[in-house]
Amino acid sequence: MKIRKILIAFVAMMIFTLGVQAEKLDFDEVSVHDPSIIKVDDTYYVFGSHVSVAKSDDLKNWTYIANNTVGNNTLLGHIKTNLAPVFEWAGNGDTTDVGAMGIWAPDVYYSDAYINEDGSKGAFLMYFSLSTGQDEPGVEHMRSLIGLAVSKNVSGPYEYKDTIIYTGFRNQEADKGYWVNTDFNEVFPESTPTDRYFRENGTYNFDLYPNAIDPTIVDTHDGKVFMTYGSWNGGVWMLQLDPETGLVINRPNSYNDGVVVDNDRADAYFGQKIFGGFWQTGEGPYIQYHQKTGYYHLYMTYGTLDQAGTYNMRFFRSKDILGPYLDINGNDAYLETNSDINRRGNKILGSFDFSAFQTIAESASFFSYRVPGHNSVYYDDESGLDYLVFHTRFKEKGEGHEVRVHQILFNDAGWPLIPLQRYNGETIQKDIDVSGHYIMVNQWTDTSPISKPSFVVTLEKDGSVVGAHKGSWSFEGDVLSVTLGRDTYTGFVLNQSTPLTNWEEDLTLTLLNDEGVSVLGARLGQYSSDALLDLAYENLELGRRTGIVTNLNLPSEITGGVSVHWSSSNKDVISAKGVVTQQNGKEKVTLTATLKYAGLKKTKSFDLETAPLIEGSDFNVIPIVILIIGASFGFIIYKKRKK
């Protein structure tokens, strides 16, 4: 009975210690990979790979329309039947798994000029890619195409109409991918593809020419329509489309061995090259004209997409739809030779990890995106708001992914900044007190599998910055300027809720320097460095001070990133690392914690007592209970209180 009472008390203490999680933002989530957005009336739709589609009326809560089904799919009807012509050449026709069919990254575009079979005008045009198919199990044939399917209803069913472009074909007569089996001679009768399309063995030259995947459609400012396409391989290319038919127009009248006069970046069949090549990274191209800045914006995703990958989103811009597209440093997206493209393009969002150990609020948790990418954008001319739409994976959640929508903010120079948290009606703040304690991430410019780690700084009321970096800050109107070391970043402050503050609304910031390096951050409270150190001192406690039998987990960082250094009065009994060595009798030890932040420090001492070693038959009841309790409470804990 006595042991039972002890265990009941133990459970009660555990519940008290865990506390209560604050209510978080709640959204209806969907998993749509490579989401491409279109707005119809008051509803937003995202179309993604493997025939996944969802809709929303607020960009926050989503419901599926179609999701990875074959059969009589509402989007494309019965896929294997309706897409039989394209599966015959590029697909994986024997499979019954949508994911293995290689239907990738569709883009849906409404053309009010499209002429339907019944003579009426107006239709939704779905440009889809078919890639990664197999003629033999386990061996990709490397043939791809982009097809066109049409519907009068955005949610389908879509009817296959024609193929827009073929890639991966070969100059090998016995192969199923022989170029004669494409539309090449329909486009250029009595012509033969240039030898440049092929390697010496007759296979397709992927170093120099595109892979037909990831199509997106863009309206120009003067009424033309273009399709951009391509991924890795020979880069990203563009073709002009006829809005009445949805098909390619304005190719040269004659093939001329693929050469386009006075344009060394174009090919007669494949169109205009605008990005990459030489198997350099780059996929999911998305172009939109931005009326407010007068630029065409090219978004790309670099790296690999899985949980262990390197996905990150990049940005270029051009005054001309056909380029050249440049980044903030003037680097061209087009590669003349095989060189590292990771040094080009503004990195707007990649993997980041804001640490829970650096937070302050009770029950606050980490905040992390893993490999976000393959985005589309929606520029809302009516509201004046711009949105970034992408999928992302998450820390400790495997390969599961979800759609996310963030605002895009453009600075006075027309470069994009992405707020830390997803869209929830936040607004740019101005003429407020932004001083306080912040957790930040520098996104740098690399393509790396490692999530960018967080650091903490305090924006003091006197305009100084202390903490992980020293510097200064100013806030004029709605523009925040922060100098961290030698680098100055400018940008915007928003009112947002994040798990870093246990979902209580505070400030977030998004900043950019002159070289395109961005910093994201969230305020953890209006603490000065002095106040933060005092709070950390108060919160640092021990769960148990007597009867200690197990090693102590002594933290090196607590409350808002305050560092803790430990010393012991008797390291043979309890070391400065918390290692406990029991003696024959009870032993008293004083552990001293030195708390440091921004050049300030405080010390706090704890008088502890270890339990003696127990011999003989008595080692069967009480010590076991002590061991259980000690395992949970014999470590350093500190209270993180709400601001």
C-alpha positions, 0 to 999 in steps of 0.5 A: 500500500505504501509503494502504491501511494508513492507511485500515485504521487509520482504520476501526479507529479509527472502530470504537474510537470508536463503542464498543459499545451496551449491551443495551436493554430488548426488547419485542414491539411492535405498532401499535394506534391508539387502544388500548382495553384489556380483561382476560380471565382472565390475558390483556390485549387492546387493540382499536384503529382500523381493526380492529387487535387485539393481546394480551399476558400481561404488558403488555409483549410484544404479538402481533396478533390482527387487523391492518388486514385486510378479507376474512374478518377474524377480528374482524368476519367479512367486514367489507363484508358483515357491516357492510353496514347501517351502511356504507349510511348512514355508511360509505365502502362502495366502498373495499377499504381498512380505513383508509378504511372509517372504522372507528374506536376500538372499545371491548369490554366484557363483560356477564354480563347480556347475553342471547344469541339462544340464551337464554344469558347473557354476551357481549363487546359491541363498540361501534365508530364509523363516521365520515369516510365519503364518498358522493363520492370526496374529499368526506366526508359528515360522517355518523357512527354508533356500532354494536354487535357481539356475540361470546361470544369476546373475539377474535371473530368479532363479529356486528353487532346494532344502531346505538346513536346517529346524528349528522351527519344533516340536515334536507334531504329530498333528502340521504342523511343526512336525519334520517328515515333514522336511528333518531330516530322509533324512539326518539321516534315522531311527533316531529321533531328540534329546529331546534337540531340544524341550521344555517340551511341544514339541515346538522347543527350540529356546534358544539353537538351531538356526533359519534358516535365514540370510544365507551367503556363504564363501570360505575358503583359502583352497578351501572349501565352508561353509554357515553361518546362524542364528539370535538371538535365538540359535545363529549362525551356520555353515554347509559345502556345496558341490560346485557341488550341493550347498547342505550340505556335511560332516555331521556325518555318524550317528546321535548319539543323535546329539552329534559330537565326540570331538566337544561340539560346534557342532550338527550333524544336525545343524552344528557348532555353532560359535556365541551367543545363549540363545536369545541374540542379533545378526543377519545378520552374514557375514563371509569373508576371508581376505587375507591381514590379514590372518583372517576370519572376522565375521560381526554381527548386534546387536539390533533392526532394526526400527527407534527407535531401536538399530541396530549396527554392530560388528566384530570378527575374527578367523584363523579358519573358524569354530572359535573361533571368538574373538574381540579385547579384546579376548572375544569369540563370542560363549556363553557358558552360558546366558550372555550379548553379548553386551559386546562382539564384536568390535562396528564398526558403530552404530547410530550417530548424528553430530549437525548442531549447532556445525558447521561453514560453511554457510548452513552446516547441521547435519549428522546422521545415524540411526540404520545402519546394516545387512551388507555384505562386498566386499574385492577387491583383485585387487584394494586392497580396502575393502568395508562395504555394509549395509542399514541405516535409517536416522534422521527425515526420519521415516522408509525409508532406503537406501544402503550405502557403506563405505570403511573398513580400517585395522590398523597394528594389523588387526582391522577394522576402518570405515570412517565417510562418504560413499565411493566416491574415498577418499584416506588415507592422509599422511604428511599433516597439520591436525591441525584445528577444529574438530567435533567428535563422540565417538561410545562407545561399547553399544547397545542403542537407543540413537544416539551418540552425537557430541562434538568439539575439536581443534587440535592445531598446537603445538600438544595439543588438547583443547575443549570438551576434553584436550589432545595431538595429533601427525601425523606420515606418515599416522597414526594419534594419538589423546589422549582425556583425558585418552584414546588414539585413533589411525587411519587414515585421509581421504579427504571427503565431508560431510554436516558438511562443506556444502559438501566442501571437508576437512578431516575426521578421523576414530580412534580406541583405544586398547579396541575397542572404535572408534571415527569418526570425520570431520574437520570444518576448520583450525581454532585454538581455538583463531581464532574460538572464534574470528569468533564466536564473529564476527558472533554473531548478532541480527536480530532486535534491536528496536521495540522488542515485542516477546521473543528472542531465545538466543543460548547457542552454536554457531560457532563450538561449542563455548558456549554462556552465557547471562546476562541482564541489566534489566531482568524485561524487557528482561531476560537472557533467552530472555523472553520479558515483554513489558512495557507501554513505550519504554525500553532500555536493554543491553544484554551481551553475554559471549563467551567461548571456551577452557578456552578462553572467549570474551564478546559482548553487544547488546543495545536493545529497546522494543516496548511499549504496545499499547492500543485502536484502534491503535492495528490493523495495524502496531503492527501486521506487527511488530509482524510478522517481530519480530517473524522471526527476533526478535531472535539471528542469527549468520552468519556462513561463509565459511572458 
